[in-house]
Amino acid sequence: MAIEIERKFLVEGDGWRSAVAAKKRIRQAYLSNGGKAGVRIRIIDEERAKLTIKSRGKGGGKALSRSEFEYQVPIEDARAMLELRRGLVIDKVRHLVPAGGGRTWEIDVFAGEHEGLVLAEIELGSADEAVDLPEWIGREVTSDPHYSNAALAQGG
């Protein structure tokens, strides 16, 4: 079992764009998002896919640290699962920006229903790990359930 520890922030401006090392298009949707876990299907660059199960935070919200299980699935199966979704398909381009110390900022630029939203996430080794915040990092939204992908899939 993997534990995911991440922090999430709003992004202000385009100062991060010159540091992008790679990018990928992601389409994802939730098959289930109730109880103790959320189940999502994610298609990456229309070439590969993953099924992910993540535990929920206290009170059903987003937590800094939670359990995560992830499995590769055939792309054809993922496309069929996408049709079984609850809510919207989230469409975004994820830009990878080196953060130093072996860490990477994942900057998601949303399209479709969430056009204009730009979020940055960074995965950490521990909940108390210090993070140097670049000038383009805005307000932290790690614990704000409105900015979770699950909430966005419900039209939030």
N, C-alpha and C positions, 0 to 999 in steps of 0.2 A: 504494500500500500504506500502510495506517495502522499506526501503532505505538501500542499501548495501554500506558500506564504507570499503575499503580494500586497503592494500598495498601489492606489489608483489616484490619478490627478487629472484635472482639466488642463488643457494645453492652451497657452496664450501666444499667438503669433506664429511665424514660420521659421524662427531661429534654428529649429532642429533639422530642417530639410537638408541643409548642406552636409550633415553628418550621417545621413542614411546609408547603411551598409548593404541592406537588402530589403525587399518587400514581397508581399504575397497577398493575393486576394482571398478573402474568406467569406463564405456564405454559411450561415449556421442557423439552426432552429432548435427549439425545445420540443422533445417528445413527451416529457413529463416535467413538471416543476412544482410539485407539492410534497408535503410530508417532510421527511428528513433529507431528501436529495433531489437534485435536478438531473435530468438526462438530456443530453444534447447531441445532435449530429452536426459535424462540421466538414465542409468540403473546401479543400485548399487548392487554389489555382486550377480547379476543375480536373485535377489529376489524381489526387489522393484524398482519403477521408478518414475521420476518427469519430468514434463514439466515446463520449465522456460522461462519467457519473461523478458529480461533486456533492459533498455534504453541504448542508445549509448552516448558516450562522444561527446564533441564539435568536429566538423570536422570528425565525424564518428569513432573516436578512443576510447580508454579506458579512463575512468575517475575514479578519486579517489572515488567519490560518484555518485550513480545512482539508479534509480528505479528498483525494482525487484519483480516479481510476480511468485510464485511457486505453483504447483499443483501436487498432487499424481495422478498417472494414473495406470491402470492395466498393469502388466508386459507384457501380450500378446499384448496389444495395443502399448506399448513402442517398442517392438521388430518389429512390423509392421511399426511404424513411423520411426524407424532407417533406414528402406529400402527407405524412402522418402527423405533422407538426401541430402544436398548439400555439396560436399567435402568428406573429410576423416572421419572415425570414430576415435575419440581420445580414446586411451586405456591407463589407468594409474592406479597406486595404490596410494591412498591418505593415508598418515601416519599422525596421530594426535599427536602433541607434546605440552604439557602444556607450556604456555608462561608466567604464572604468572598474577596476577590481574584478574583472571577469563577469560583470553584470551587463545586461542589455535592457534599454528602454524599448518597450513595444508600444508604438504610437498608432492608434487606430483612427483612421479617417473614415467616417461613416458616409454611406450613400443612401439613396432611397428615402424611406420614412424619417431617417435621422440625419439627413444631409446637413452639414455644417457642424455637427458634433465631432470633436477631436479629443480623445482621451489617451493618456499615457499610463502604462503599468510597468512596474518593475518587480521581478520575483527576487525574494531574499532568502538567505540561508537561515535566518532566525528573525523572530518578531521584533527584536530590539536592535537589529542591525542598522547602523547609521547610513543615511543616503545623502549624497551631495545632490542638491536640487539645482538643475540648470535654470537660467533666467526665463526660459519659456514654460516652465512649470507653473501652473496656477493653483487654484484651491484644491486641497486634498478631498477626495470623495470616496475613499476606501470604504467607509462605513455608511455611506449614503445609499440606501437601496434603490433610489431612482436611477442610478448610473450602472446598476448591474446589467449584464447582458440579458438576464432573464426578465428583468423589468422592461428593458428596451423591446424585447420580443413581444411583450404584452401591450406595446404602444406607448410606453412611458417615455 
